[in-house]
Amino acid sequence: MTLAANTLPLRGPVARPGTLTGVGALIRHIVRRDRVRMTVWALSIAAFIAYFAVALTTVFDAAALAARAAVMRTPSGIVMGGPGYGLDDYTAPVAIANEGITWIVLALAIMSIAHVVRHTRAEEESARAELIRAAPVGRHAAAVAALVTLAAHLIVIAALGAAALVALGDEVPVPDAVALMLGSAVSALVFGAVALVTAQISEHARAASGLALAVFGVFFVIRAAGDLQETGGSPLSWFSPIAWAQQTRPFVDLRWWPIALGLAATALLLALAAVIASRRDVGAGLLPARRGRAAASRALSSPFALAWRQQRAALAWTAAGLGLLWFGAGTMMSTLDDMMSELVASNAAFGAMFGEDPTAFTASFLGVMALFAGICAAAYAIGAGLRPGGEEASGRLELVAASAVSRAGWFAAQLAVAALGALAVIAVSIGALWAGVVVVGIEDPGVADFARVLAFTAPAVLVFLAATATLYAWVPRAAGAAWAVLAVAFAIGMFGPLFELPDAVLRLSPFHGVSGAFLDDADIVPPIVLAAITAALFALALVGFHRREVRTG
């Protein structure tokens, strides 16, 4: 030690790095590390906006848009959509702004929260932040780099989304399209800054993400409550960042100044996060972690119990959020028959999608809602199926496997909890849809019909989990391909009848038959076949995981 000290070229005290030293290097690192992830997010959101815009401009004519405006005047329409401006002259661009901004902000907010937590709290939790801080990197450099890259990413997405809107034709003014996307991006940036604050409060990435999503939920409720009080939004609405994007009022009464509220809120939250970060140690949170018991209970002595503790929070939040979503969708059924009769009579595309028999409109529409619910539950199933990969990459699997737990037993427990969670999510979704229908006084379809739909949808959801598990077990790097399979299944299930695709193509989707499950003549063979395929894929996944080596790093 003395020899090493005597041989060092000491030239005076080493200067302490400033709080923002190394921001540029971290920005380059984040962009290089997340370039694929960022590209997928940008293209996916731009594609969603383009799809929504094309659907409203090609499928809906003036009469259909007027019927849609009538729905948006109902309490459910306001909660699920927007404040209700421009309803007297409801053109396609107005519908995009009034109904789409909430969901665009939701998607961008989820992306923003995940990005910020990934590059701040998750780095501290994995101890990589300590290695980075060992270099000349300032205390606040990582947080600023995460927010700067997020802002740049949101600007790119806003540009792509605005371009997709403008491409619809001359009826979409460029300034309004830019305002719609820029306002949504700035509102999402606010929630990214919220995640920056929650990352200082909690010691764990999952808790930081959960807190930030809970804040979004609170602001969603505030926005909905404010918009219900008064058409166009009440003073209460302005307490929600979601409303700031909506109140730019593109295509109706364009105004830019609400975007400044989002920028100001972001600056304040960034300052708050900096103050908190300056008063805590690296790796610690403002709130100390709850002290655990000295000895674990018997309920924690199995791989199943471990998997349950790891997945229960995500399951609870997903089930609660989707339950509220589909309950709201169910309450919109009270105005369905008259609206659907007008839409089908005036538009052949709706006839192809929902049929032309007025007595079957309710069943057809609920079938489409069940298809959407199944897609959401399948997305949860894929996420749960990819969770073992995170445990393996972090090295925690090696610690578990070093004990008396077999690798196959650990993997089977992870899949069992994921399967039960996916079934719980789809059960809550279908049950909430039924509850919403009951609340508005619709008695048919009844409980037995919804139970049959659940029986049709559950195997379709589980087959995505089984496919994800099989890919992860045999070709871990290709496990993410399950998302592409889900996208294809959604496209076939939603647009296959519209484009009159052959039966052979329609049957490629696991959700084939779900939209018709409310009808008495629904075919029971597809769910039985899917259940058999699911069981075979789970068995194949267990064999593949047992045969391959555990990856590290």
Secondary structure, DSSP 8 states (H G I E B T S, - for coil): -HHHHHHS---S------TTTTHHHHHHHHHHHTHHHHHHHHHHHHHHHHHHHHHHHHT--HHHHHHHHHHHTSHHHHHHS---TTGGG--HHHHHHHHHHHHHHHHHHHHHHHHHHHHTHHHHHTTHHHHHHTSS--TTHHHHHHHHHHHHHHHHHHHHHHHHHHTT-TTS-HHHHHHHHHHHHHHHHHHHHHHHHHHHH-SSHHHHHHHHHHHHHHHHHHHHHHHHHSTT--GGGGGSHHHHHHTT-TTTS---THHHHHHHHHHHHHHHHHHHHTTS-TT--SS------SS--GGGSSHHHHHHHHHHHHHHHHHHHHHHHHHHHHHGGGGHHHHHHHHHHH-HHHHHHH-S-GGGHHHHHHHHHHHHHHHHHHHHHHHHHHHHHHHHHHTHHHHHHTTT--HHHHHHHHHHHHHHHHHHHHHHHHHHHHHHHHHTT--SS-HHHHHHHHHHHHHHHHHHHHHHHHHHHH-GGGTTHHHHHHHHHHHHHHHTTTTT--HHHHTTSTTTTTTTTTSTT--SHHHHHHHHHHHHHHHHHHHHHHHS-----
